[in-house]
Amino acid sequence: MNSGSLPANLPATLRASWLRSHEHGLDPGQALPESALARTDLADRLEANARLLTFSQPVIENLYRQIDCPSSTVLLTDKQGLILSALGDTGFLDRAARVALSPGAEWSEASMGTNAIGTALQTGEIVAVQGNEHFLERNRFLTCVATPILSPTGGIAGILDISTDARADLSHADALLRTTAELIEHRLIESLDDGFLTLRFHLRADLIGTPFEALAVFDEGGRLLALNRAARGLLKLYREYPDSSCGECFATDWRRLVDWAALGQQTPFPLRTVQGRTCVARATLRAPAPRARPAATTPKRSLLDTINLGDPRIAAALATLAQWARQSGPLLIEGETGTGKRHLVHAYHHDYCGDSAFVSVDCAALAMSPNLQDETDHALRQAEGGVLYLIDTDALPLAEQVRLFAAASASTRLIAATRSPLDTLIREQRLSMDAFAACGGHSILLPPLRERSDFDALVRRFVRDACPDRPVYVCPDAIALLRRHRWPGNLSELNNRLRLILALMGDEAGQLCPEDIPEELLEQAAG
């Protein structure tokens, strides 16, 4: 067989993968590039995926014992296909490391052509790739089977892979992999910090309380926040990011489920899906997450993930931020006062920069300094290896903007912010966009609160943050009343007013209703 020609009887999924590999510009005979062995991102990726690692490691060890194949390895990757951990036979691990099948290497299709990890990421399905079915010649000594681990909130959290010698028989691996992935998914959804009510259900009563039950988590308004693979199947929610509510899933009224959960009874009850299937269910109100856990067992939580509550413009901003994080130019964040610019920058620093420096500069004050260049140089030195955050960048002289944009690098990240519309700054020549673009800059727009589609979720998030030790149910009518106002101070103003409302309600209150919102607070907000 010619190394670049399609193998005979190649399954349709792998045939499509081979075509994509050609489109990525890969050559079957190409040597392993030195960059494939780089491990510079591994520590950051391990930290970012601490929850996935924490809750998967015990079941992965059990999976390896069940495989009972000496020349094999069990791999766990993140959602980009970067290998986070490898467990297996020492001799086989050494062979695998020669083709970068080891922690720190990325096995996406774009990097490694057709392979079980990359193709499972691409298709979202379990994939087996045997010997010559691999696109790259150097990988054809392998037989691999991989399955996605589904994130509770949608999308793929990572990939679970079994790789072994091409001559080995992995015909039994599909079922083992799927079961192990379901166990990990169950542990991930059980450990979620967010959520108001957990619903456990199944067609079989004996599976309630086991890792094979269907799990769904809802917010205070009955909006679906998370679900596992079994719940997806029973409710026929097959979209990558299911967007649904209790009323769209079940015939039972949401208020009745809340009342049942509030009783704290463990007795199962009948629950009918909108498709007409009768399940057995248990409902419980979720306890607030512990305020502190031992440092050795506390996974680092992604703050950027908590910002995405469903608004498509926020999701687009986060996608741009993730793309920028892999490059070296400056970043510009546009948004009115209170739209969350500073919070977004701090979340980026938390997720990507760890303990490195964070330096914030008020450019309006800096522009008034007689020693402008000296103070700018001092700020750059302080931020070296970390983040330099420039507030009101448009207040600086254009020449100083050019100098700062040029100082952005992969090691020292420069983030500029402005409260003025970008088109206004360009028209008034208050921002050097030519220099910004020449330095490889990316820009992000944070929409005002009045234009966001996730207002309800924001209200509930702020209430949970203000009352971490008790669940507070926010009535839909109260949210509707809050939504009527324009909130010129955006997120900051909404958060501050909710905290004041909750303080006036007292520590024993369990519901926030329209009558709890003082008229004068909303009059001030409207004004």
HURA-V602889 format. One line per field, one symbol per residue. burial: # if it has 16 or more other C-alpha atoms within 10 Angstrom, else .. Layout:
burial: ???
//
This chain:
burial: .....##......##.##.###...###.......##....#..#########.##...#..##..#.#####################..##..#..#######################..#.#########################################.#.#..##..##############...##########....#..######################.##.#....#..##..###..#..##.##.........#.#....#########.#..........#.####..###.#.##..##..#..##..##############..##########...###.#.#..##....#...#..##.###############.#.###.######..########..#.......####.##..###########..#..##########.##..#####.#.##..#...######.###.###.##.........#.#..#....#..#..
//
